[in-house]
Each structure stands twice: as structure tokens, then as C-alpha cells.
Amino acid sequence: MQRSIAGAVCALMVGLGTRAAAAGAGPTKPDLARSAETAADDWRVAGHDNGDSRYSPLAQLDEHNVGRLRLAWSYDLDTHRGQEATPVVVDGVLYTTSAWSKVLAFRAATGELLWQFDPKVPGAIAVQVCCDVVNRGVAVYQGRVYVASLDGRLIALDAATGRPLWSVMTVDPKRPYSVSGAPFVAAGKVIIGNGGAEYGVRGYITAYDATSGRRAWRFYTVPGDPARGFENEAMRRAAKTWSGHWWRDGGGGTVWNSFSYDPDAGLIYFGTGNASPWSGQVDGGPRADALYAASIVAVHVADGTYAWHFQTTPGDVWDYDATQTLTLATLKLDGVDRKVAMQASKNGYFYVLDRLTGEFLSGRPFAPVSWTSGLDPKTGRPAVAPDAHYDVSGKRFLAKPGVLGAHNWQPMSYSPLTGLVYIPAQELPFPLLKDPGFQPQALGRNMGLDMASTLTLPENEPATAAALAAQKGYLSAWDPVAGREVWRAEHPGPWNGGTLVTGGNLVFQGTAAGEFLAFRASDGERLWSFPAQTGIIAAPMTYAIDGRQYVTVMAGWGGIFPLSAGGLSFKSGRLPNRSRVLTFVLDGTASLPPAVQAAREFPAPPAQLQAAAAVTEGERLFPRYCSGCHGSAAYSGGLVPDLRYSPALADDALWNAVVRDGALSNAGMVAFKRVLSPAHIDAIRAYVIHRAQIGYAAEHPSAASSH
Ligand code: CA
């Protein structure tokens, strides 16, 4: 019996895809020149420069010749999970990361692989990663490449060889932290944050000496247990804005994306995520402001002390992370040059702040907003709509923007030539309902929501069609001075890629529908497209070598949306993940292999063994423990195995080996016996069989379902 289970587990592993170790090793102006790390032909920082403009002055490629843009080289990655990195090019070498925090170095002109580095992230970490096993890239500085691994290590590599030089653990491995953001180098320090607010952790950022790896400072974003004393005055003040026993759930406020830097001011800028849990306190009444969660924060790079904050969403219960990397620029506002930090925030507002003081300058909605009737024009504080407080009312609230935001981590860009910001915007309304019986657990998502009642939409029913119809995705060209959209390019659906804008008056963006596109930056005319065979969520970048301008993007559908939304992520089509580095040049001569779509027969599901009550119980449990990776209806958008096909459904011993005992823990499917009873595990199986029967009936309308 043991042998047969082992064999079956191996068969399941094959379905998980590869993650094995790879072999071998004007009126406005951008604040670019001030970045010592910027050289015109290179792309030296993930965001191009310290101000994260993602604007390159390169102009060989322009609105007149972009039609001749062709593939120069491509490289197939050894993973089928989402690709979110922006590559970096320094001195002719392109450095990037793939899912599972693997680092690759290429000769940027040819695509020749120079070296690769696999940090060998333990697969079990995936169970405490909200949003796919992604990584957003490296920092390169003085001959070293820095990467943060999913399990929380900051690793320095020799840029020439990929050999590890040092590694430090940046998180408490006993807490459900993870790291997906790119490290950022400023003033000789490497800075890194972390994620995990959906599971219950305390957010912070840490700076390490770039040469030695020695810890320089740490800045917590939310206060800890008052009984232990506060680290600084900023935490003491923040603690007055919390209610209940917030520290028991960690507090949240994680800094899971990246950073910007003003060297003249000596300030580092970042945004913080939601407080934990989403729904507010379990024992302290409605959430108060909860500083410095859902905030834009500046700290002094020299010592990590607090400089200022602006809270975009006081008392956030809608997962309105303010983690979108801040874009720094100088804008002429009311006739005066102002040094600003800009953010198109998850909460639907485009903010312009004075980056020296944190003063609110403007905030305008760039997408539909249902949670507020507007912002105070002086302070920027939102007037929250009464029905938005589902945490107080106990009633369902349809949040616009939804929890994936009107703009998520996908980077925006800013052109000093057009004065416009290019936002990968979306509309994904999300129903929120509090779970009145919520208690934090050691495994699974701790968000305090009743998602079974709101999110588990049946296939082929009007509610699903309505949810899909409400989804939108578009590229919004936004005037940050006037606070209005200048043009918009509609895409088939949401969750599209980040943007790049160039001196050739071009904006580049990939889409969920598998197209890599170029638009005229000034008016949005679509000029060029390339069929990428997979959805693109990462941001492109550009560089020049020997007089030729290249454009590179990491292709590979994934991230939280397809992973957790299942059929609700198919608005743009059902493209599989094909993870690749794609590089383009004028008159390039490379081509991709043909896209062969593997057809898959939906096998007949086993008979339902459990009573209807078990199915209902499984439906309640599934969103909390399973749907983060396996979709809201037992299938994700193609990144991990569709549970409805699983041979374990018909095999009691195999089901328990995997779900109860953790036979696939190397792939993130850890033992759930810690938090789930045998009856719960049976109920989840009953629910998945139920979903399989619905799916089978839908694909075989004439066959009699066993249900
Ligand atoms: Ca969040």
C-alpha cells in the first residue's frame, strides 16, 4: 500500500510542473540625472532609476520604425509559475529572476546564458505565499547582484560568476513571512521588505551594508506588543491609532514591493500593505486608523528613522495596500516646481505628495471607486461610504476597486516628454463579507472573510457571467498635474503587464491576452504587437548595446489572479504559462517555437461519497485553506494542478497522504492535519468531487452526472 501511494504521489508531482534545480550555476522633468546609477544605454535599477520612472531616453526605436521590431532572442525558463521581474542591464549583461527566486545572467545582445543561481527555496514555503511563488528582480551594485529569496534570505552574488558571496536571513522563519520584492540599493545599503499580512505578520524593512551584509537598521511599519516597549517614538505614536490586541495577529503593514530614493533628501520611499486581518479586529471592535498600514512612508536612508507618512486608507478593511512603488518627479504645480512622489494606489486614487514633507498635493480617482465619496481636498483623508464598512454592518459590500486593486504591483511609468503617467489599470470588483466566527489559524489565510458565500461562483451561472462582465483592464495615460486621464487603451481583461515609456515616444505593455504591445505615448495609437503565447504581467525594459536598442520583457502568466480566481481569471482567454525571456530589436530574426496547446480530456469524476452537508462544509473550508493556490472553485488559472482531475479524489489513501500528511510538501502542499480534522479533510474532498461533477457535466452535457 505504501509503495502504491508513493507511486501515485510521484505521478502527481509530474503534474505540478518543473521546479527542480537548474543545472550549473519641459514643464516637467524626471529626476533621473541625480541617479548615479543611471547610464543612458543601461537599465541599472529595476525601475530604471532611483525615482522608478521606468522612462528610458533611448530613441533609436520610435513611433515611425517600431513596426520593424522583431524577436532578437528568447530563453525558456524552467518553471510554469508567474514571471514578475523587471530585468536589469549593466555593462552589457542582463540580470533577471524567475519564479522561485532563481537568478539568471545573459549576454544582453545575444541571450547567451552566462550563469544561473538557484537559492533552492524550500517548496513548503508556498503554503504561506499569498500571491504565487514570484520574484520581482535583482539589484546590481559594484560587481554584486542582490536577490531576495521567497523564504526571506537576502543573497549577494558575484556579478561575474553568480557565486554566492554572503546570505542573511531577513525574516523570522517561524512566522509566515515571504519575500517577492526586488532589493533596492541606496547609499551603500541594500534594503528589503517582506510580505505575509494575509497570514498575520508584522511588517518591516531592513537595510544591510552592501559590501559586508551586516545589518545597518530596521524600520517596523506597525507597532508591536506594547508590553514589550516600543522601538521608537514613531511606533509609540502609531500604537495610539490601533484598537484591540492588534499585535497578536502581527499587525500587518508589510512592505512587499519595492522602493524609491531621493539622494538629495536622503529619503527612502515605500508603501505598506493591509493591516491583519483584512476584516479588522476580532476582539477590539472596529479598526481605527492603524498606522502605518496602508500608507506611503519616507524614512532617512542614513539610519532608518521615520521622516513622514501619508495614510492613503485610514482604517483599511479592503486590502488597499499602498505598496505600488513611488514614482519621483518634479512637477510644475500652480506655477511652482514641486518635488513629488506619485502613486496610482490600489484604492483607486492617484496621489501626488510633496516628497520632502509628505504634504498631500492632490488625489483623484483613476478608476471607479465605491468605498468612498471622495477625499478631503486639504488632507486627502477619504470620506468612507457607510455601506463600505462590511466589518461593522455584517453585510456584503461590493468593493470597487476590489482587493486586487485598480492598480496592483505591475509597475507604471512616467515620461518627461509627454508629462504623462502610464498606469496598468483594472476594474475587478470584489465582494466582501465578514466571517463573524473568525479565529486566526497557524495555516491558511487569516483574512476574517466569509469567502465561501461571496466568491465561490458556480460555473455557467449568471453570477459568474456578471462577475466576468464587470472586469476591465486598460492602459491609462494619466496627467498628474491636471489629475485626469488623457487617453486609454482597452484590453480584453484585467491583470495586464507593467509599462515602459521611451524617448522614442513609445509605451510598451504586455497583456493577459498574450500580446506584447507598443503604443504612441502621446496619443495612445496602437503601433505594434507580438503574439507572446502566454499572458504577460511583468514590466518591459530597454537598453542599447553597440548602437542597437533592445526591449526585453519577462513573459509568463501567473500571480495571484489566475492562481486564486480560477475561472474568473479567464476573461482574456485561457493561455497557459510559457515562461520565457523575450528580447526584441529592429529587424531581429529569431522566432518562437509554434504554440502547441495540449488538449486535455476531463475524466469522469468519482461518485460522491459524502452527504450534502459535507459538501457545504467543504465549500466553507476551501477558500480559507485551499483556494489561495487552487482557485475559488477547485481549479486555478492553469498554474497548479486542476484538482478536479486529481487521481486522489477516488483514492482515500492517496487523498490523506497528500492533504493530511503532506506527501507533496516539497511543492507547497504541506500536511494540513495541524489545522484540519479528518472530517474537515473528508469534507474538502467531497467539495472537490462536487466541483469535478459540475465541471464534467458542463463538458459532457449528454452524460448523466452521478450527482
Ligand atoms: Ca494585501
Residues whose N, C-alpha, C, O or C-beta is under 5 A from the ligand:
A	BS01	CA	G273 N274 D319 D321
